Amino acid sequence: MAGGTFGLQWHLTDACDQRCGHCYLFADGARHTDSVSWTEIRDVLANAQDLCDVLDVSPVFFLTGGDPLLHPRFWDLAALLHERGIAFHVLGNPFHLTTGQAKILAALGCEGYQVSLDGLKETHDALRRPGSYDATLAALERLKAAGLPSHVMVTVSGTNAAELPDLLRVIAQAGADHAAFARWCPADGPGDNGLTPRGYRELLVRCREVILDLKAQGFPTVFHKKDHLWTLLDFEEGRLPAPEPGAPVSDGCHCGLSHLTILPNGDVMACRRVPGSVIGNAFETRLLDLWKQAMRPYRQYDRFKACASCPLLSVCRGCPAAAAAAHGSFYAPDPQCWRAAESARS
């Protein structure tokens, strides 16, 4: 890890004027109202810097919420990160971001602003709210005008999977700089995201064809392979060589490798999408101690039932959050991994 980066997804506030159908924030039915105070912000920054200094890595903050722009000290934090030369991104909503604010973020060194598109217009607006689709496309225009890199994230489920190839074209035509998609994981207990293993593989193949076509047409959008099952597809189709047997884990799910989530109340989670993965509190405990001790179970790779015998263990492991949602265990087989599904049947 030395010399690399360490990602900290920091939920500054639970404040949000949206109620998206697939949001984990309100999945348990409770009304969350926490926001981190300015004193706590400075304490967490010091704690995180200590962790990264010892690990010899550079921190990268992903400021989110709720809607991070609704935090009363958001702009003070952005200025402080800029002053200290700390990289940060914003994962927010399109509704409160103006062109002027985007220009300020760009001047403060923000490396990107992420918005979400979760289907074509009718589907996206049904999941979020009427007018959200158009507001998101308008935000992409504002980000481009401000010179702030735009990122689009898509949460994929059985509700919108059929629209995903067309949605990738919309994202490219809208001028997004970066885009990716990940699967929906119900955060309130075991559940089904509506995707079958073979169906999901076929979806990845269709998406790859669309991405290659968009690239051939000259669209500059960079489509990132956030879902680690891309690794399996690339391996099967000869675009990825098999790792050396026994190679140390170096890629795939970053839980346990180079990532932590911090909630507004200070709770530290191994993964925001895995209920029950709170390992401590950043207001009370040294993050370095949590990383070295409380995170150990998430680095016990031989416990992954299907992945431990897979040649891609060191670079994939699918999505443990999806496994936890489907089967109640972080170490269960990824429910969309077609290799694991076929092995279980044989």
N, C-alpha and C positions, 0 to 999 in steps of 0.2 A: 504493500500500500504506500510505502514511502515515496514522496514526490508526487503523488496523485491528488485527487480531490475527495472530499467527504461531503455528502449531501445531507442537509438538515431541512426537512420539511417542517416549517414553523407556522402553526396555526395561531395567528395573533389574536383573533377574536372569533366568537361564534356568531356575531352579528351578521345577518344576511336578510335581505328583503325578498329572497326567492324561496320556494319550497319545491325543489326539483324532485321528481318522482323516484330517482335512484340515488339521492344524496345520503351518505352515511351519517351526516350530522344529526338528522332528525329521525333516523331509522328506528330508534328505540322508543319513539313516541314522546320523549321528554323535550322540554323547551330549554335549550342550552343558551346561557347568556354570558358566559365568561369572556373576559378580555384581559390580556396581560397588561400589567401596569408598567410605567416607565422605569421604575426601580427594578422590576423583574426583568424587563427587557435588557437592561445593562448587565444584570447578574447572569442571565442566560448567555449573552454574548461572551462574557468572560469565561463562563463554564465551557462553552463550545470552543473558544479559542484555545483554552487549556488542553482539551481533548485533541484538537488538531495539531497543536504544537508537539505534543508527546508522540503522536502517531506520524509526525513529519508529513502532514498533508495540508492542503489548503481548503478552508471551509467554503462551501457554496450554499447559500440560503435560498430556499424556495418559500417565499412569503405568501401565506394563504389564509384561509379562514374556514367558515364564513367568507365575507368579502373583506380582504385586508384593507381596502381603501376606506372602509368605514371605521377603522380603528382611529381614535383621536390623535394618536402620536405616530401614525404611519409615516408621515413625511419627515418627522424628526429621525425616525429609525433609518429611513432611506438615506438621509444626509449623513448619519453616523456611519453607516456601512461604507458610503462613498469616501468619507474622511479617512477611514481605516483601510481602504483598499480591499474590501471584502466583496467578493462576487455575490450577486443576488439576482433572482428572477421573481416575478410576481405571477401568481396563479389566482386570477380574479374573475370578476364578472364584467360584462361590457357596459353596464348601465351608468356607472358613475365615473367612467374614464373619459376625459375630454382630450382634445388634441394638445391643449396647453399642458395638461398634466403628463401626457405621454412624452412631450418634449422635455419636461423637467426630469422625468425618470431616465430618459436617454442621457441627459446631461449629468445625472448622478451615477451613471455607469451601469444601470440596470441592463442585464444581458438578454432580457426577453419578457414579454407579457403573454401569458397563456389564457385563452378563452376556450369555450367548449362549443362544439356542434355535435348534437346527438341524433342526427337524422336529417332528412330533407325537411322543408318548412313545416308541413303539417305534423310530422312526427316529433320534431324538435320542440315546437311550440306546445304540443300536448304534454311532453315530459317536463317542460319548464314553465313558460307562460306565453300567452298570445303576444306576438310582436318580438319575441326573444330572438328568433332566427334572423330577422332583418336587422335588429340591433347589433347582433354579433358580426354580421357582414359589414355593417357601418363602422364598428370598432376596428376591424381589420384595415379599413381605409384610413382611419385616424392614426393607427399605429404606423402605417406606411408613410403618411404625411409627416409624422414626427421623427422618422428615422429610427424607430424602436422596433427591434425584431419581434415578429409575431409568431406565436405558437398556437396551434389548434389541437385540442385533445378530443377524441371521440370515445365515448364509453359504449361498447358494443354488447348487445344482448339479442335474444330472439326477436325483440320488438323492432330493431332497426337494422339487423344484419343484412337483410336483402337490399337495403338502400346504400350500404357502405361503399361499393364500387362507384356509384354515381356521386356520392357525397365527396369522395376523394377528388373527383373532377371539379366539383363546386369549390372545394378548398383551394385547389391550384388556381382556378380561374379567378378566385377572389384575391389572389396575390399573397397568400400566407407564406411566410418564410420557412416555417417548419410545421410538421404535422405528425401525429401518431395516433394509435388507438390501442385501447386495452379493454379487457372484458369486465362486465359488471359483476361485482361480488356483493351479494346481500350482506349487510353488516349487522343484521339483527338475528343471525342464526343460520343454520344450514338451509340452503335453498338452491334452486336451479336457475341458471342464467338463460336457459332455453336453447343452448347450442350443443349439438352433438359432435363427437370427435371427428368423424369423417366429414360432416357438414362444415365444421370449422376449417378443416384442412382445405376443402374445396374453396371456401371463402378466401383464405390466404392466397391460394393460387390465382383466383380472379383479381384480387387486389394487386398482386404483383404484376399481373399483365397490365392493369390500368396504370400503375405507377411507371412502368417501363414506357408505355405509350405516351404518358404526359411528359416524361423526360425527353422522348424522341421529338415531341412537338415544341420543345424548348422552354417548358415551364420550369422555373428555378426552385420551386418548393422542394425542400428536403423532407422526405418521408422516412421517419425513424422507425426501426423495428423494435418498438417497446415491448411487445408481447414476445416472450422467450420461445414460444412455439415456432416463431420464424426460424430459430436456430435449427430445430428438428427438420423443418421443411428444406432449408438450405443444405443440411447434411444429407438428406435422402436424395436430393437432386444434384449432388456433386459440387455445390458451391462452397462447401465448408469441409475441410479435411477433418478426420477424426482426431481428437486430442490424444496425446500420448497416454497409454494406460497408467493410471495412478497419478495423473497430473493434478497439481493442487487446484482447488476451486478458485477461479479467477474472473468469472463472468456469470451471466444469468441473473437470477434474482439477487438484488443488492442487499436484501435483508440479511444482516450478519456480516456483510462485506464492507459496505461504505455508506451506510444510510441510517438515519434515525428520524423519528417524527416527534415533535414537541407540541403539546396541546396548550391552549390558553391557561389552563390551571396548573401548568408545569409538568403534567404527566408525560412520561416518555414512552412511546410505543415502538416496538420492533417494526410493526407495519400498521398503518392507519386503517387498513382494510381488514385486519384480523382482530376481531373482538377478543378481549382477554389477553392481548399481547403487551399490556402495560408492564414495564420492567422497573419503574422507579419514578422519581420526580426531580426535574432539573432545578427546582428551587431549593431542594433539600440535600441532594446527593451529587457528588462529582460525576460528570458524564463519563469520564475515563473509567471510573470504577464500574459503572453500569455496562459500558462497552466490553470491558474485559471479563466481567463476571456474569451479570444477569443475561447478557446476550449469548452466552455459551451454548445454550440449547439450540439456538437458531443456526449454529455452525456445526451441529452434529449431523453431517451429511449422510452418514451411514444409516440414519433413521428414516430417510426418505424411501418409502416402501418400493416404489416402482423405479425411482431414479438411481438408487444405489448400484444397481447392476447395469445401468445404461451407459454406453460409451460417452454420452454427452453430459455426464454428471457434473463435470468441472466447468461447463459453460452454459448450462440451461437450467434444469430443475423445474421448468414450467412456471406456473404461478401458484405458490403455496397458499396465497389468499383465496384463490378460486378453489383450491383443494379443501381448505378449512371451511369455506362456505358450503361446499357440496357434501363433504363427508365428516365435518366436525373435527378434523385433524390437520394441522399444519404440514404433517409429513405424509398425508395420504396422496394417492396419485392425482395429478392434475386432471380434472374431469373432461377436458377437451384434448388431452394428449392421446392421439390415435395410436401411437406405439404402445402406450400403457394399456389402452383398451383392448387392443388386439392380443397383447401378451396375456391379459387376464382371461381372454376367451379360449386361448390355446392350451 
